[in-house]
Amino acid sequence: MKGKTVVITGGTSGIGEIAAERLAQMGARIVLIARDKSRGEATLARLHERAPGLGHAVHYADLARIPEMKRVAAEIAHKEPRIDVLINNAGAMFSSRRLTEDGLEYTFALNHMAYFVVTEGLRERLLASSPARIVNVSSAAHQGARLDFDDLQSAKGFGAMKAYGRSKLCNILFTRELARRLHGTGVTANCLHPGFVATRFGDQSGGVISRFVGLAKLFAISPEKGAETIIYLASSAALTETTGVYFYKCRPITPSQAAMRISDLVVATGGAGMVKAAYSSGTPAYGVGVGNAVHVVDETADLDDAAQMIANAKTFDYATSCLADNSVAAHSSIYETLKRKLVERGGHVCAPAEKARLQAVMWPKDERIPSIEVVAKPAAHIAELAGIEIAPDRRFLVVEDEGTGEAHPFSGEKLSVVLALYRYRGGIDGAVDLVNQITQYQGAGHTCGIHSSRNDHVLALALGTKTARVMVNQSMNEGAGSVRNGLPYTLSLSCGSWGGNITTENINVRHFVNLTWVSRPVAPRRVVPEEIFGVHWSKYGNE
């Protein structure tokens, strides 16, 4: 984030303030939009103290009033030569229906119109600063919300949660449309649910709402945890091209069916629940399954090439690609040699005690998904968390394993520069069985690969495993398309019925285009039996 400028609304308290401070400590220059001058000055002072010398600034505006939204956006656009990230975070919930001076219901004005107007006012500056990002803070409160375009201002029947949920659904739909309109410009737009956070949110709502929110905060997460996804979307190198996605706990998730129904087409990336929700939304949908790629290296493989391809895929984008090697199944005759070559290319093989500590760090709550603390992080950071001493030039960690399934979490998708190394014995059937055991746990239908000089081994893997792609003597990441294999370029890889998807194809631009077939009659051609069967009859007769 060094040298980048981040504009943030709602950055003087709660998750917005935490996000502003963390991003400043990462090197970003923060430009606050605040309503309260005392809180604005106090936050600005803390930013200067904790991240000095960056020229942080604050602008004041009432983001419930459209003229104020336009004015502050114009001021910032005029003053800032570039804007790398815009975070729309300001929001509130009100216990009773009130109208702004513009005639808008307060929740709708502050929670949605401010996002829209400020973003539009800074749009040209964001485009000129490409690559840039727009991060919109939404909420799980959008679940169950419906938009009534004849009553967007809730005049027919106001409910605090109803109005709030509608505004958060608007945030998601706005994000999707932004992503569509900004496609190809280098400016991305994503949104998120921060979780239910113990902040000032709801304190000013009044009435029953304030009392209810105050009680519920006893069970809320900390502002530090709530800000994590904002910081991730604003700064992660893994999201350079990700756009139009809804996140929770730094992971893409499916928004409500209401959000999907308004879309023309849904592409659901992730687990079975997400895909099921997309398929049941009533909108045409492509499902994309969970990655957990397994790379087989048999006894005939070019081990130097295999080790290099594995290391390349494992370290590209810190292994956040669904195609990155998660497990390697090596034939017993070449296992030790391959392990040595992986070490030569930057791997650190964990001792049993190190493996145990690493597992405790990666899955502290025995969940199927690794902790965000290790996702998309360098090997040195992960090793430090686990108390593992590694050389400065180590790029990935290797753990040796034998089991699969929930009791052996290293057999699953790790989203980190951690590689599980397995040994198989006997013929290629042993590798086929191991691939199926691993992908049955996570990654059904996705991708496997093989380094081999035997076509029968390739065929055995293709026929025997439940995977949509078999990458032969390549980097696994080339499964997303490559100049040397002809696969369509994509970031969405379907897994067929094995993974609960409708196809096994690489979802690409072809799937987003409606084709019109123009059909005309073909001139009839009289078929003469002698033309078809003449050679056969002359040889065998026609009796």
C-alpha positions as CSV (number, residue, x, y, z in Angstrom):
1,M,0.0,0.0,0.0
2,K,3.0,2.3,0.0
3,G,2.4,5.4,-2.1
4,K,-1.3,4.6,-2.5
5,T,-4.2,7.0,-1.6
6,V,-7.3,5.5,0.1
7,V,-10.5,7.5,0.5
8,I,-12.8,6.2,3.2
9,T,-16.2,7.2,4.5
10,G,-17.2,6.3,8.0
11,G,-13.6,6.2,9.0
12,T,-13.7,8.0,12.3
13,S,-15.1,5.1,14.4
14,G,-15.6,1.4,14.4
15,I,-14.4,-0.9,11.6
16,G,-13.8,2.1,9.4
17,E,-11.4,3.7,11.8
18,I,-9.6,0.4,12.4
19,A,-9.3,-0.1,8.6
20,A,-8.0,3.4,8.1
21,E,-5.3,2.9,10.8
22,R,-4.2,-0.5,9.5
23,L,-4.0,0.7,5.9
24,A,-2.0,3.7,7.0
25,Q,0.4,1.5,8.9
26,M,0.8,-0.5,5.6
27,G,2.0,2.7,4.0
28,A,-1.3,4.2,2.5
29,R,-2.2,7.9,2.6
30,I,-5.7,8.1,4.1
31,V,-8.3,10.7,3.1
32,L,-11.2,10.7,5.5
33,I,-14.8,11.8,4.8
34,A,-16.3,12.7,8.2
35,R,-19.5,14.4,9.5
36,D,-18.4,15.2,13.1
37,K,-15.4,17.6,13.2
38,S,-14.2,16.6,16.7
39,R,-14.1,12.9,15.7
40,G,-12.5,13.7,12.4
41,E,-9.7,15.8,14.0
42,A,-9.1,13.1,16.6
43,T,-8.9,10.3,14.0
44,L,-6.6,12.4,11.8
45,A,-4.3,13.0,14.8
46,R,-4.1,9.3,15.5
47,L,-3.3,8.6,11.8
48,H,-0.5,11.2,11.9
49,E,0.9,9.6,15.1
50,R,0.7,6.0,14.0
51,A,1.7,6.5,10.3
52,P,3.5,9.8,10.2
53,G,4.8,11.7,7.1
54,L,2.1,10.5,4.7
55,G,0.0,13.6,4.5
56,H,-3.3,12.1,5.7
57,A,-6.3,14.5,5.3
58,V,-10.0,14.9,6.3
59,H,-13.0,16.4,4.5
60,Y,-16.3,17.1,6.2
61,A,-19.8,16.4,4.8
62,D,-23.2,15.2,5.8
63,L,-23.5,12.1,3.7
64,A,-27.3,12.0,4.1
65,R,-27.6,15.1,1.8
66,I,-27.1,14.8,-1.9
67,P,-25.6,18.3,-2.4
68,E,-23.1,17.5,0.4
69,M,-22.2,14.2,-1.2
70,K,-21.5,15.9,-4.5
71,R,-19.6,18.7,-3.0
72,V,-17.2,16.6,-1.0
73,A,-16.6,14.2,-3.9
74,A,-15.8,17.2,-6.1
75,E,-13.4,18.6,-3.5
76,I,-11.5,15.4,-3.2
77,A,-11.4,14.8,-6.9
78,H,-10.0,18.3,-7.4
79,K,-7.4,18.0,-4.6
80,E,-6.2,14.4,-5.0
81,P,-4.0,13.7,-8.1
82,R,-4.8,10.0,-7.8
83,I,-7.2,7.7,-5.8
84,D,-6.2,4.0,-5.6
85,V,-8.9,2.8,-3.2
86,L,-12.4,4.1,-2.4
87,I,-14.0,2.5,0.7
88,N,-17.7,3.3,1.1
89,N,-18.4,2.4,4.8
90,A,-20.6,5.1,6.3
91,G,-24.0,3.7,7.4
92,A,-26.6,3.7,10.1
93,M,-30.0,2.3,11.1
94,F,-32.9,4.5,12.3
95,S,-35.8,3.5,14.5
96,S,-38.3,5.7,12.8
97,R,-38.9,7.0,9.3
98,R,-37.4,10.4,8.7
99,L,-36.8,12.3,5.4
100,T,-33.7,14.2,4.5
101,E,-33.9,17.7,3.0
102,D,-33.8,16.0,-0.4
103,G,-37.0,14.0,0.4
104,L,-35.2,10.7,0.8
105,E,-35.7,8.3,3.6
106,Y,-32.6,8.6,5.8
107,T,-31.5,5.0,5.7
108,F,-31.7,4.9,1.9
109,A,-29.9,8.2,1.6
110,L,-27.0,7.5,3.9
111,N,-26.5,3.8,3.3
112,H,-27.0,3.7,-0.5
113,M,-27.2,7.1,-2.1
114,A,-24.0,8.2,-0.5
115,Y,-22.2,5.2,-1.9
116,F,-23.6,5.9,-5.4
117,V,-23.0,9.7,-5.5
118,V,-19.5,9.7,-3.9
119,T,-18.4,6.9,-6.2
120,E,-19.8,8.6,-9.2
121,G,-18.1,11.9,-8.2
122,L,-14.7,10.1,-7.9
123,R,-15.2,7.8,-10.8
124,E,-13.0,9.7,-13.3
125,R,-10.2,10.0,-10.7
126,L,-10.3,6.3,-10.0
127,L,-10.2,5.5,-13.7
128,A,-7.2,7.8,-14.2
129,S,-5.5,6.0,-11.3
130,S,-6.1,2.5,-12.7
131,P,-5.5,-0.1,-11.3
132,A,-7.8,1.0,-8.5
133,R,-10.4,-0.5,-6.2
134,I,-13.9,0.3,-4.9
135,V,-14.9,-1.5,-1.6
136,N,-18.5,-1.3,-0.5
137,V,-19.4,-2.4,3.0
138,S,-22.8,-4.2,2.9
139,S,-24.3,-6.6,5.4
140,A,-25.8,-10.0,5.8
141,A,-29.0,-8.0,6.7
142,H,-29.7,-8.0,3.0
143,Q,-30.8,-11.6,3.3
144,G,-34.5,-11.7,2.9
145,A,-34.7,-8.1,1.7
146,R,-36.8,-7.2,-1.4
147,L,-36.8,-4.1,-3.5
148,D,-40.1,-2.4,-4.1
149,F,-39.3,0.1,-6.9
150,D,-42.6,1.8,-6.3
151,D,-41.7,2.4,-2.6
152,L,-37.9,2.8,-2.3
153,Q,-38.5,5.4,0.4
154,S,-40.5,3.1,2.6
155,A,-43.6,5.3,2.7
156,K,-46.0,2.4,2.7
157,G,-44.7,0.7,5.7
158,F,-41.5,1.5,7.5
159,G,-39.5,-1.0,9.6
160,A,-36.0,-0.2,10.8
161,M,-34.5,-3.6,9.8
162,K,-36.5,-3.7,6.6
163,A,-35.2,-0.4,5.5
164,Y,-31.6,-1.3,6.5
165,G,-31.8,-4.6,4.8
166,R,-33.0,-3.0,1.6
167,S,-30.2,-0.5,1.7
168,K,-27.6,-3.3,2.0
169,L,-29.2,-5.2,-0.9
170,C,-28.8,-2.0,-2.9
171,N,-25.1,-2.0,-2.0
172,I,-24.6,-5.4,-3.5
173,L,-26.6,-4.7,-6.6
174,F,-24.7,-1.4,-7.0
175,T,-21.4,-3.3,-6.7
176,R,-22.3,-5.8,-9.3
177,E,-23.4,-3.1,-11.8
178,L,-20.2,-1.1,-11.1
179,A,-18.2,-4.2,-11.8
180,R,-20.0,-4.7,-15.1
181,R,-19.7,-1.1,-16.2
182,L,-16.0,-0.9,-15.2
183,H,-15.0,-4.2,-16.7
184,G,-11.7,-3.9,-18.6
185,T,-10.8,-0.5,-17.1
186,G,-8.6,-1.8,-14.3
187,V,-11.0,-0.6,-11.6
188,T,-12.6,-3.3,-9.6
189,A,-15.6,-3.2,-7.3
190,N,-16.3,-5.7,-4.5
191,C,-18.5,-5.7,-1.4
192,L,-18.5,-7.4,1.9
193,H,-20.3,-8.4,5.1
194,P,-18.1,-7.4,8.1
195,G,-19.9,-9.6,10.6
196,F,-21.9,-8.3,13.5
197,V,-19.4,-5.9,15.2
198,A,-19.3,-4.3,18.6
199,T,-19.1,-0.6,17.4
200,R,-21.1,2.6,17.8
201,F,-23.5,1.2,15.1
202,G,-27.0,1.5,16.3
203,D,-26.2,3.7,19.3
204,Q,-27.9,6.7,17.8
205,S,-30.9,4.8,16.4
206,G,-33.1,5.4,19.4
207,G,-35.9,3.5,20.9
208,V,-36.1,-0.3,20.9
209,I,-33.4,-0.5,18.2
210,S,-30.7,1.0,20.4
211,R,-31.6,-1.3,23.3
212,F,-31.7,-4.4,21.1
213,V,-28.4,-3.6,19.4
214,G,-26.8,-2.8,22.7
215,L,-27.8,-6.2,24.1
216,A,-26.8,-8.1,20.9
217,K,-23.3,-6.5,21.1
218,L,-22.6,-8.7,24.0
219,F,-22.1,-11.5,21.4
220,A,-20.5,-9.4,18.7
221,I,-17.0,-9.6,17.3
222,S,-14.4,-7.0,17.8
223,P,-13.9,-4.0,15.5
224,E,-10.5,-5.4,14.7
225,K,-12.0,-8.7,13.4
226,G,-14.8,-6.8,11.6
227,A,-12.3,-4.6,9.7
228,E,-10.2,-7.6,8.4
229,T,-12.3,-8.1,5.2
230,I,-12.2,-4.4,4.4
231,I,-8.4,-4.3,4.7
232,Y,-8.2,-7.5,2.7
233,L,-10.3,-6.2,-0.2
234,A,-8.4,-2.9,-0.2
235,S,-4.9,-4.3,-0.1
236,S,-4.6,-8.0,-1.1
237,A,-2.4,-8.7,-4.2
238,A,-4.5,-11.8,-4.8
239,L,-7.6,-9.7,-5.7
240,T,-6.0,-7.6,-8.5
241,E,-8.6,-8.8,-11.1
242,T,-11.4,-9.9,-8.7
243,T,-14.5,-7.8,-9.2
244,G,-18.3,-8.0,-8.6
245,V,-17.9,-10.4,-5.7
246,Y,-19.5,-10.4,-2.2
247,F,-17.1,-11.4,0.7
248,Y,-17.3,-12.5,4.3
249,K,-14.3,-13.3,6.5
250,C,-12.1,-12.6,3.5
251,R,-13.8,-15.2,1.4
252,P,-16.2,-14.9,-1.5
253,I,-19.7,-16.0,-0.5
254,T,-23.1,-16.1,-2.2
255,P,-25.4,-13.1,-1.5
256,S,-29.2,-13.6,-1.1
257,Q,-31.4,-15.1,-3.8
258,A,-33.0,-11.6,-4.2
259,A,-29.6,-10.3,-5.4
260,M,-29.2,-13.2,-7.7
261,R,-32.7,-13.0,-9.2
262,I,-32.1,-9.5,-10.4
263,S,-29.1,-10.7,-12.3
264,D,-29.2,-12.1,-15.9
265,L,-26.7,-14.9,-15.1
266,V,-25.1,-16.1,-11.9
267,V,-21.6,-17.7,-11.7
268,A,-21.2,-19.3,-8.2
269,T,-17.6,-20.0,-7.2
270,G,-17.0,-22.1,-4.1
271,G,-18.7,-24.7,-2.0
272,A,-21.8,-26.9,-2.6
273,G,-24.0,-24.6,-0.5
274,M,-23.2,-21.6,-2.7
275,V,-23.8,-23.5,-5.9
276,K,-27.1,-24.8,-4.6
277,A,-28.2,-21.3,-3.7
278,A,-27.3,-20.1,-7.2
279,Y,-29.1,-23.0,-8.9
280,S,-32.2,-22.5,-6.8
281,S,-32.4,-18.7,-7.3
282,G,-34.4,-19.0,-10.5
283,T,-31.7,-17.2,-12.5
284,P,-29.6,-19.2,-15.0
285,A,-26.4,-20.2,-13.2
286,Y,-23.1,-21.8,-13.7
287,G,-21.6,-23.5,-10.7
288,V,-17.9,-23.7,-10.0
289,G,-16.5,-26.1,-7.4
290,V,-13.9,-26.1,-4.7
291,G,-10.3,-26.5,-5.8
292,N,-7.9,-29.0,-4.3
293,A,-5.6,-30.0,-7.1
294,V,-3.5,-33.1,-6.8
295,H,-0.3,-33.5,-8.9
296,V,0.9,-37.1,-9.6
297,V,4.6,-37.6,-10.4
298,D,5.3,-41.2,-11.6
299,E,8.5,-43.2,-11.9
300,T,9.0,-42.1,-15.6
301,A,8.7,-38.3,-15.0
302,D,11.2,-35.6,-15.7
303,L,11.8,-34.8,-12.1
304,D,13.5,-31.4,-12.7
305,D,10.6,-30.2,-14.7
306,A,8.0,-31.7,-12.3
307,A,9.7,-30.0,-9.3
308,Q,9.9,-26.6,-11.1
309,M,6.3,-26.7,-12.2
310,I,5.1,-27.7,-8.7
311,A,7.2,-24.9,-7.1
312,N,5.9,-22.3,-9.7
313,A,2.2,-23.2,-9.1
314,K,2.6,-23.4,-5.4
315,T,4.1,-19.9,-5.1
316,F,2.2,-18.0,-7.8
317,D,-0.1,-15.5,-6.0
318,Y,0.8,-17.2,-2.7
319,A,-1.2,-20.3,-3.8
320,T,-4.6,-18.6,-3.8
321,S,-5.5,-20.0,-7.2
322,C,-7.9,-23.0,-7.0
323,L,-5.4,-24.7,-9.4
324,A,-2.3,-24.4,-7.2
325,D,-0.8,-27.8,-6.2
326,N,-2.3,-28.7,-2.9
327,S,-1.0,-32.2,-2.8
328,V,1.7,-34.1,-4.7
329,A,1.5,-37.9,-5.1
330,A,4.9,-39.2,-5.9
331,H,5.8,-42.8,-6.8
332,S,7.9,-44.4,-4.0
333,S,10.8,-45.0,-6.3
334,I,11.3,-41.3,-7.0
335,Y,9.8,-39.9,-3.8
336,E,13.1,-38.9,-2.0
337,T,14.6,-37.5,-5.2
338,L,11.6,-35.3,-5.9
339,K,11.5,-34.1,-2.3
340,R,15.2,-33.1,-2.6
341,K,14.5,-31.2,-5.8
342,L,11.5,-29.4,-4.2
343,V,13.9,-28.3,-1.5
344,E,16.4,-27.1,-4.1
345,R,13.6,-24.9,-5.5
346,G,12.7,-23.2,-2.2
347,G,10.8,-25.7,-0.2
348,H,11.2,-26.4,3.5
349,V,10.2,-29.9,4.6
350,C,8.6,-29.7,8.0
351,A,9.7,-32.1,10.7
352,P,6.8,-34.0,12.5
353,A,6.8,-31.5,15.4
354,E,6.8,-28.6,13.0
355,K,3.9,-30.2,11.1
356,A,1.9,-30.5,14.3
357,R,2.5,-26.8,15.2
358,L,1.7,-25.7,11.6
359,Q,-1.6,-27.7,11.7
360,A,-2.6,-26.0,14.9
361,V,-2.0,-22.6,13.4
362,M,-3.7,-23.3,10.1
363,W,-6.8,-25.0,11.6
364,P,-7.1,-23.6,15.2
365,K,-10.8,-24.5,15.5
366,D,-10.6,-27.8,13.5
367,E,-12.5,-26.3,10.7
368,R,-12.3,-27.4,7.1
369,I,-11.1,-24.0,5.9
370,P,-7.7,-22.7,6.9
371,S,-7.3,-19.6,9.1
372,I,-7.2,-16.3,7.3
373,E,-3.9,-15.7,9.1
374,V,-2.1,-18.0,6.7
375,V,-4.1,-17.4,3.5
376,A,-2.1,-15.6,0.8
377,K,0.8,-15.1,3.1
378,P,4.5,-15.7,2.5
379,A,6.2,-18.8,3.8
380,A,8.3,-16.8,6.4
381,H,5.1,-15.3,7.9
382,I,3.4,-18.7,8.2
383,A,6.5,-20.3,9.6
384,E,6.8,-17.5,12.2
385,L,3.2,-18.1,13.3
386,A,4.0,-21.8,13.8
387,G,7.3,-21.3,15.5
388,I,9.2,-22.9,12.6
389,E,12.7,-21.6,11.8
390,I,13.3,-21.5,8.1
391,A,16.0,-20.0,5.8
392,P,15.2,-16.6,4.4
393,D,15.1,-18.0,0.8
394,R,12.4,-20.6,1.5
395,R,9.3,-19.9,-0.6
396,F,7.0,-22.7,0.5
397,L,6.5,-25.3,3.2
398,V,6.2,-29.1,2.6
399,V,4.4,-31.5,5.0
400,E,4.6,-35.3,4.4
401,D,1.3,-37.0,4.9
402,E,-0.3,-40.4,4.5
403,G,-4.0,-39.9,5.5
404,T,-6.9,-38.1,3.9
405,G,-10.2,-36.6,5.1
406,E,-11.2,-34.5,8.0
407,A,-8.7,-36.1,10.4
408,H,-5.9,-35.1,8.0
409,P,-6.6,-31.4,7.1
410,F,-3.5,-31.1,5.0
411,S,-5.2,-33.3,2.4
412,G,-7.7,-30.4,1.8
413,E,-7.4,-27.0,0.0
414,K,-5.0,-24.9,1.9
415,L,-5.0,-21.5,0.0
416,S,-1.5,-21.0,1.2
417,V,2.1,-21.8,0.3
418,V,1.9,-25.2,2.1
419,L,2.2,-28.4,0.1
420,A,1.2,-31.9,1.2
421,L,3.5,-34.6,-0.1
422,Y,2.2,-38.2,-0.5
423,R,3.9,-41.4,-1.5
424,Y,2.1,-44.1,-3.6
425,R,3.4,-47.6,-4.3
426,G,2.9,-50.1,-7.1
427,G,1.2,-49.2,-10.4
428,I,-0.6,-46.1,-11.5
429,D,-3.8,-47.5,-9.9
430,G,-2.3,-46.5,-6.6
431,A,-2.1,-42.9,-7.7
432,V,-5.6,-43.0,-9.1
433,D,-7.0,-44.2,-5.8
434,L,-5.0,-41.6,-3.8
435,V,-6.3,-38.7,-6.1
436,N,-9.9,-39.9,-5.6
437,Q,-9.4,-40.1,-1.8
438,I,-8.0,-36.6,-1.6
439,T,-10.6,-35.0,-4.0
440,Q,-13.5,-36.9,-2.3
441,Y,-12.6,-34.9,0.8
442,Q,-12.3,-31.6,-1.0
443,G,-12.1,-30.7,-4.7
444,A,-14.4,-33.3,-6.3
445,G,-14.4,-32.9,-10.1
446,H,-11.9,-30.1,-10.2
447,T,-8.4,-30.9,-11.5
448,C,-5.5,-33.3,-11.2
449,G,-2.2,-33.4,-13.0
450,I,0.6,-35.9,-13.9
451,H,4.2,-35.7,-14.9
452,S,4.9,-38.9,-16.9
453,S,6.3,-40.2,-20.1
454,R,3.7,-42.9,-20.4
455,N,0.4,-42.3,-22.2
456,D,-1.3,-45.3,-20.5
457,H,-0.6,-43.6,-17.1
458,V,-2.2,-40.4,-18.4
459,L,-5.2,-42.4,-19.7
460,A,-5.6,-44.2,-16.4
461,L,-5.7,-41.0,-14.5
462,A,-8.2,-39.5,-17.0
463,L,-10.5,-42.5,-16.9
464,G,-10.1,-43.4,-13.3
465,T,-10.3,-40.1,-11.4
466,K,-13.3,-37.9,-10.9
467,T,-11.7,-34.8,-12.2
468,A,-12.6,-32.5,-15.1
469,R,-9.1,-31.6,-16.1
470,V,-5.9,-33.7,-16.3
471,M,-2.8,-31.5,-16.7
472,V,0.0,-33.4,-18.4
473,N,3.6,-32.3,-17.9
474,Q,2.5,-28.7,-17.1
475,S,2.1,-26.3,-14.3
476,M,-1.3,-26.9,-12.7
477,N,-2.1,-23.2,-13.1
478,E,-2.2,-23.8,-16.9
479,G,-5.6,-25.5,-16.3
480,A,-7.0,-21.9,-16.4
481,G,-5.8,-21.6,-20.0
482,S,-2.4,-21.4,-21.6
483,V,-0.9,-20.7,-25.0
484,R,0.6,-24.1,-25.0
485,N,-2.5,-26.2,-24.3
486,G,-5.5,-24.6,-25.9
487,L,-7.7,-24.6,-22.9
488,P,-10.1,-21.6,-22.7
489,Y,-8.8,-18.8,-20.4
490,T,-10.8,-18.5,-17.2
491,L,-10.8,-17.9,-13.4
492,S,-13.9,-20.2,-13.0
493,L,-13.4,-23.9,-13.4
494,S,-16.4,-26.1,-13.3
495,C,-16.4,-29.6,-11.8
496,G,-19.3,-31.4,-13.5
497,S,-21.8,-33.5,-11.6
498,W,-18.9,-34.8,-9.4
499,G,-18.7,-31.4,-7.8
500,G,-22.4,-30.5,-8.1
501,N,-21.9,-28.3,-11.2
502,I,-23.8,-28.3,-14.5
503,T,-20.7,-28.6,-16.7
504,T,-17.0,-29.6,-16.6
505,E,-15.9,-26.8,-18.8
506,N,-13.7,-23.7,-18.1
507,I,-16.4,-21.0,-17.7
508,N,-15.3,-18.3,-20.2
509,V,-16.6,-15.5,-22.3
510,R,-18.4,-18.0,-24.5
511,H,-20.7,-18.9,-21.6
512,F,-21.7,-15.2,-21.1
513,V,-22.9,-14.7,-24.6
514,N,-26.3,-15.6,-26.0
515,L,-26.0,-17.1,-29.4
516,T,-28.8,-16.8,-32.0
517,W,-28.9,-19.7,-34.5
518,V,-30.1,-18.9,-38.0
519,S,-31.5,-22.0,-39.6
520,R,-32.3,-22.5,-43.3
521,P,-33.3,-25.6,-45.1
522,V,-30.6,-27.7,-46.7
523,A,-31.1,-28.7,-50.3
524,P,-32.1,-32.3,-50.4
525,R,-29.6,-34.8,-51.7
526,R,-30.8,-38.2,-53.1
527,V,-28.9,-41.0,-51.4
528,V,-28.0,-43.9,-53.7
529,P,-27.5,-47.1,-51.7
530,E,-24.7,-48.2,-54.1
531,E,-22.6,-45.1,-53.1
532,I,-22.8,-46.1,-49.4
533,F,-22.6,-49.9,-49.6
534,G,-21.0,-50.5,-53.0
535,V,-17.5,-51.5,-51.8
536,H,-19.0,-53.8,-49.1
537,W,-21.4,-55.5,-51.6
538,S,-18.7,-56.0,-54.2
539,K,-16.6,-57.8,-51.6
540,Y,-19.2,-59.7,-49.6
541,G,-22.3,-59.6,-51.8
542,N,-25.6,-58.0,-50.9
543,E,-27.7,-61.1,-50.1
